[in-house]
Amino acid sequence: MRGDSYSEIQDYGRAITDYGQAINLRPNYAYAYNNRGAAYMASGHSEQAITDLDRVLELQPDFPQVYINRGNAYLRLSCLDLAFANFRQVDKILSGQ
C-alpha cells in the first residue's frame, strides 16, 4: 500500500522500490507487478513497464487493467498496432468473448 501512496504523490522511484519489495515477498502477486508497471510507465520507462505487465498476464490473463496499461505503454513507444491490440483485448474480456 505504501507503493500506492508514493504513486499518488508521483514519487515513482519509491513506488517502484516498494512494489519490488512486495514482489520479492510474493513473487506471484499480479497486482504488485501491475502497479510497478504503471509506475515505470509514469516515470518514462515504458520498456520496463511492458516487462512487468507481461508478467501479470502470465499470472492472470483476464486482468483488463493490465491490457489498458500495456496498451498505453506501447502508445508511448509509438507501437500503435500493439497498443490497439491490447485495447481490443479489454473489449473481449469485458464482453466475455
SEDREN-927069 format. One record per residue: chain; y, z, x of N, C-alpha, C in turn. Coordinates in steps of 0.2 Angstrom, whole numbers, plus 5000, padded with zeros to 4 digits. Each point is the difference from the previous one (the first is absolute). Example, Ala and Ser with C-alpha at 12.3 -4.5 7.8 and 13.67 -1.06 7.14 Angstrom:
2
+------+------+------+------+------+------+------+------+------+------+
: unit :  n_v :  n_w :  n_u : ca_v : ca_w : ca_u :  c_v :  c_w :  c_u :
+------+------+------+------+------+------+------+------+------+------+
:    A : 4972 : 5039 : 5066 : 5006 : 5000 : 4996 : 5006 : 5000 : 5004 :
:    A : 5005 : 4996 : 4998 : 5006 : 5001 : 5004 : 5005 : 5003 : 4996 :
+------+------+------+------+------+------+------+------+------+------+
***
This chain:
97
+------+------+------+------+------+------+------+------+------+------+
: unit :  n_v :  n_w :  n_u : ca_v : ca_w : ca_u :  c_v :  c_w :  c_u :
+------+------+------+------+------+------+------+------+------+------+
:    A : 4994 : 5000 : 5004 : 5006 : 5000 : 4996 : 5006 : 5000 : 5004 :
:    A : 5000 : 5003 : 5006 : 5006 : 5000 : 5005 : 5001 : 4993 : 5002 :
:    A : 4995 : 4995 : 5001 : 5002 : 4993 : 5001 : 5004 : 4997 : 4995 :
:    A : 4998 : 5002 : 4993 : 5004 : 4997 : 4995 : 5007 : 5003 : 5000 :
:    A : 5001 : 5006 : 5002 : 5007 : 5002 : 5000 : 5004 : 4997 : 5005 :
:    A : 4997 : 4999 : 5006 : 5003 : 4996 : 5005 : 5002 : 4993 : 4998 :
:    A : 4995 : 4997 : 4997 : 5001 : 4993 : 4997 : 5006 : 5000 : 4995 :
:    A : 5001 : 5005 : 4996 : 5005 : 5000 : 4995 : 5007 : 5001 : 5004 :
:    A : 5000 : 5003 : 5005 : 5007 : 5000 : 5004 : 5000 : 4995 : 5006 :
:    A : 4996 : 4995 : 4999 : 5000 : 4994 : 5005 : 4999 : 5002 : 5007 :
:    A : 4996 : 5006 : 5001 : 4998 : 5002 : 5007 : 4993 : 4997 : 5001 :
:    A : 5000 : 4994 : 5001 : 4993 : 4996 : 5000 : 4996 : 5002 : 5006 :
:    A : 5003 : 5002 : 5006 : 4996 : 5002 : 5006 : 4996 : 5006 : 4998 :
:    A : 5003 : 5005 : 4998 : 4997 : 5006 : 4998 : 4995 : 4999 : 4994 :
:    A : 5002 : 4996 : 4996 : 4995 : 4998 : 4994 : 4994 : 4997 : 5003 :
:    A : 5000 : 4995 : 5004 : 4995 : 4997 : 5003 : 4995 : 5005 : 5004 :
:    A : 5004 : 5004 : 5004 : 4996 : 5006 : 5003 : 4996 : 5004 : 4996 :
:    A : 5003 : 5002 : 4994 : 4997 : 5005 : 4996 : 4994 : 4996 : 4996 :
:    A : 5001 : 4994 : 4998 : 4994 : 4996 : 4997 : 4995 : 4999 : 5005 :
:    A : 5001 : 4999 : 5006 : 4995 : 4999 : 5005 : 4996 : 5007 : 5001 :
:    A : 5003 : 5006 : 5000 : 4997 : 5006 : 5000 : 4995 : 5001 : 4994 :
:    A : 5003 : 4998 : 4994 : 4995 : 5000 : 4994 : 4994 : 4995 : 5001 :
:    A : 5001 : 4995 : 5003 : 4995 : 4995 : 5001 : 4995 : 5003 : 5005 :
:    A : 5002 : 5003 : 5005 : 4996 : 5003 : 5005 : 4995 : 5006 : 4996 :
:    A : 5003 : 5003 : 4996 : 4997 : 5005 : 4996 : 4995 : 4997 : 4995 :
:    A : 5002 : 4995 : 4997 : 4996 : 4997 : 4995 : 5000 : 4992 : 5001 :
:    A : 4996 : 4998 : 5004 : 5000 : 4993 : 5002 : 4999 : 4995 : 4994 :
:    A : 4997 : 5002 : 4995 : 5000 : 4995 : 4994 : 5004 : 5001 : 4994 :
:    A : 5006 : 5003 : 5002 : 5005 : 5002 : 4995 : 5005 : 4994 : 4999 :
:    A : 4998 : 4996 : 4995 : 5004 : 4994 : 4999 : 5007 : 5001 : 4999 :
:    A : 5002 : 5005 : 4996 : 5007 : 5001 : 4999 : 5004 : 5001 : 5006 :
:    A : 4998 : 5004 : 5005 : 5003 : 5001 : 5006 : 5001 : 4993 : 5004 :
:    A : 4995 : 4996 : 5000 : 5001 : 4993 : 5003 : 5005 : 4996 : 4996 :
:    A : 5000 : 5000 : 4994 : 5005 : 4997 : 4996 : 5007 : 5002 : 5001 :
:    A : 5001 : 5006 : 5000 : 5007 : 5003 : 5001 : 5002 : 4999 : 5008 :
:    A : 4995 : 5000 : 5004 : 5002 : 4999 : 5007 : 5002 : 4992 : 5001 :
:    A : 4996 : 4996 : 4996 : 5002 : 4993 : 5000 : 5007 : 4999 : 4998 :
:    A : 5001 : 5003 : 4994 : 5007 : 4999 : 4997 : 5005 : 5003 : 5005 :
:    A : 4999 : 5005 : 5003 : 5005 : 5003 : 5005 : 5001 : 4995 : 5006 :
:    A : 4994 : 4997 : 5002 : 5001 : 4995 : 5006 : 5004 : 4994 : 4997 :
:    A : 4999 : 4998 : 4994 : 5003 : 4994 : 4998 : 5008 : 5002 : 4999 :
:    A : 5001 : 5006 : 4998 : 5007 : 5002 : 4999 : 5004 : 5000 : 5007 :
:    A : 4996 : 5002 : 5005 : 5003 : 5001 : 5006 : 5000 : 4993 : 5004 :
:    A : 4998 : 4995 : 4997 : 5000 : 4993 : 5003 : 4994 : 4998 : 5004 :
:    A : 4995 : 5003 : 4999 : 4993 : 4999 : 5004 : 4995 : 4997 : 4995 :
:    A : 5002 : 4994 : 4997 : 4995 : 4997 : 4995 : 4993 : 4999 : 5002 :
:    A : 4999 : 4998 : 5007 : 4993 : 4999 : 5002 : 4996 : 5006 : 5000 :
:    A : 5003 : 5006 : 5002 : 4997 : 5006 : 5000 : 4998 : 5002 : 4992 :
:    A : 5005 : 4999 : 4996 : 4999 : 5001 : 4993 : 4994 : 4997 : 4997 :
:    A : 5000 : 4993 : 5002 : 4994 : 4996 : 4997 : 4993 : 5003 : 5003 :
:    A : 5000 : 5002 : 5006 : 4994 : 5003 : 5003 : 4998 : 5006 : 4995 :
:    A : 5005 : 5005 : 4999 : 4998 : 5006 : 4996 : 4998 : 4998 : 4993 :
:    A : 5004 : 4995 : 4997 : 4998 : 4998 : 4993 : 4994 : 4996 : 4999 :
:    A : 4998 : 4997 : 5006 : 4993 : 4997 : 5000 : 4995 : 5005 : 4999 :
:    A : 5001 : 5006 : 5004 : 4995 : 5005 : 5000 : 5000 : 5003 : 4993 :
:    A : 5005 : 5001 : 4997 : 5000 : 5003 : 4993 : 4995 : 4995 : 4996 :
:    A : 5001 : 4994 : 5000 : 4996 : 4995 : 4996 : 4993 : 5000 : 5002 :
:    A : 4998 : 5002 : 5006 : 4993 : 5001 : 5002 : 4997 : 5007 : 4996 :
:    A : 5005 : 5005 : 4999 : 4998 : 5006 : 4997 : 5000 : 5000 : 4992 :
:    A : 5005 : 4996 : 4998 : 5001 : 5000 : 4993 : 5003 : 4993 : 4998 :
:    A : 4996 : 4995 : 4999 : 5002 : 4994 : 4998 : 5004 : 4998 : 4994 :
:    A : 5000 : 5005 : 4995 : 5003 : 4999 : 4994 : 5007 : 5004 : 4999 :
:    A : 5003 : 5001 : 5006 : 5006 : 5004 : 5000 : 5006 : 4996 : 5000 :
:    A : 5003 : 4999 : 4994 : 5005 : 4994 : 4999 : 5007 : 5001 : 5005 :
:    A : 5002 : 5007 : 5001 : 5006 : 5001 : 5004 : 4999 : 4997 : 5007 :
:    A : 4994 : 5000 : 5002 : 4999 : 4998 : 5007 : 5001 : 4992 : 5000 :
:    A : 4998 : 4997 : 4995 : 5001 : 4992 : 5000 : 5008 : 4999 : 5000 :
:    A : 5003 : 5004 : 4996 : 5008 : 4999 : 5000 : 5003 : 5002 : 5007 :
:    A : 4998 : 5005 : 5003 : 5002 : 5002 : 5007 : 4998 : 4994 : 5005 :
:    A : 4994 : 4998 : 5000 : 4998 : 4995 : 5004 : 5004 : 4993 : 4999 :
:    A : 5001 : 4999 : 4994 : 5003 : 4994 : 4998 : 5007 : 5000 : 5003 :
:    A : 5004 : 5006 : 4999 : 5006 : 5001 : 5003 : 5000 : 4999 : 5007 :
:    A : 4995 : 5003 : 5004 : 5000 : 5000 : 5007 : 4999 : 4992 : 5002 :
:    A : 4996 : 4996 : 4996 : 4999 : 4993 : 5002 : 5007 : 4997 : 4999 :
:    A : 5004 : 5002 : 4994 : 5006 : 4996 : 4999 : 5005 : 5002 : 5006 :
:    A : 5000 : 5006 : 5003 : 5004 : 5001 : 5006 : 4998 : 4996 : 5006 :
:    A : 4994 : 4998 : 5000 : 4998 : 4996 : 5006 : 5000 : 4992 : 4998 :
:    A : 5003 : 4999 : 4994 : 5001 : 4993 : 4998 : 4993 : 4996 : 4999 :
:    A : 4995 : 5004 : 4998 : 4994 : 4997 : 4998 : 4999 : 5000 : 4993 :
:    A : 5003 : 4995 : 4997 : 5001 : 5000 : 4993 : 4994 : 4999 : 4996 :
:    A : 4995 : 4996 : 5002 : 4994 : 4999 : 4997 : 4996 : 5006 : 5000 :
:    A : 5000 : 5004 : 5005 : 4996 : 5006 : 5000 : 5003 : 5005 : 4996 :
:    A : 5007 : 5000 : 5000 : 5004 : 5005 : 4995 : 4998 : 4999 : 4993 :
:    A : 5000 : 4994 : 4998 : 4999 : 4998 : 4993 : 4993 : 5001 : 4998 :
:    A : 4995 : 4999 : 5005 : 4993 : 5001 : 4998 : 4999 : 5008 : 4999 :
:    A : 5004 : 5004 : 5003 : 4999 : 5007 : 4999 : 5003 : 5002 : 4993 :
:    A : 5006 : 4997 : 4999 : 5003 : 5002 : 4993 : 4996 : 4997 : 4994 :
:    A : 4996 : 4994 : 5001 : 4996 : 4998 : 4995 : 4994 : 5005 : 4999 :
:    A : 4998 : 5003 : 5006 : 4994 : 5005 : 4999 : 5002 : 5006 : 4996 :
:    A : 5006 : 5002 : 5000 : 5002 : 5005 : 4996 : 4999 : 4998 : 4992 :
:    A : 5002 : 4994 : 4999 : 4999 : 4998 : 4993 : 4993 : 5000 : 4998 :
:    A : 4995 : 4998 : 5004 : 4993 : 5000 : 4999 : 4998 : 5007 : 4999 :
:    A : 5002 : 5004 : 5004 : 4997 : 5007 : 4999 : 5003 : 5003 : 4994 :
:    A : 5006 : 4999 : 4998 : 5003 : 5004 : 4994 : 4998 : 4996 : 4994 :
:    A : 4998 : 4994 : 5000 : 4997 : 4997 : 4994 : 4992 : 5000 : 4999 :
:    A : 4997 : 5004 : 5005 : 4993 : 5001 : 5000 : 4996 : 4994 : 5002 :
:    A : 5003 : 4995 : 5003 : 4996 : 4994 : 5002 : 4996 : 5001 : 5007 :
+------+------+------+------+------+------+------+------+------+------+
***
